[in-house]
């Protein structure tokens, strides 16, 4: 029998897991009729509630259930990598435990990969119903900026929810970088992908763990991880300010020779100094971001540390 590995990153999902487990087990039964079995890999990302205890209960009564428990919260990217590294199925599926990734789409995803010649089937939301307006606005802006700044093709509304062949899983695992941005990795490695669209669904239980600040930092991770455009922008700003300063010097000299009194205007001079200082600090900050990533990669630290595993 073919096997599909369902990888579920979990962080404080105690309330949502019973609903998810019931749904995924029902879908697994429909796959069994097609001689396809499933394994469920739950990755506990250092949860502070009883998420791990709930998963252990499932593992005790269901041999299809496996789990990895991190020593602390390493983030969803690390959880995804751990799940992909552990799974043994010919196909792997990434999905969340909050049922915002509908399990009912799995059969259609499997059919597309099995019969239509795709290497993976990914999903995207066509609406952001239920999300704060500001968050949705910044999300759309991020996708536009990323597609203009990098060679990686990011689809607006794309979810991590996707089904992949083993060859694609191996390609992802061949990139063991510490600073991970999975959506960018999906686009970078290529492979033939079909996109399924669906309406946004709200969480079945619990609260989202993605605050605006966390999403902002995650977007910076994507920009600096798959584009050197910010470095080019810093260089262009430097060239632009040099040109402006040369023009200003020429203007001051001509004004002094023609009219005199060019030494007046110290308030405007202070404003210009502050502006230039701000631009310099911005450019140094951009350089610092790339340098910090290089520093972290050079440490060669593990992406995650597993406390226990079954």
KAZIWO-V795617 format. One record per helix or strand. SS is the DSSP state (alpha for helix, beta for strand). FROM is the first residue (numbers start at 1). LEN is the number of residues. If there is no record, write none. Layout:
ss=[SS SS]
from=[FROM FROM]
len=[LEN LEN]
//
This chain:
ss=[beta alpha beta alpha beta alpha beta alpha beta alpha beta alpha alpha beta alpha alpha alpha beta]
from=[2 14 36 51 65 76 91 103 120 133 158 166 182 193 212 229 266 306]
len=[9 19 9 11 6 11 4 13 6 17 8 8 8 6 15 30 34 4]
//
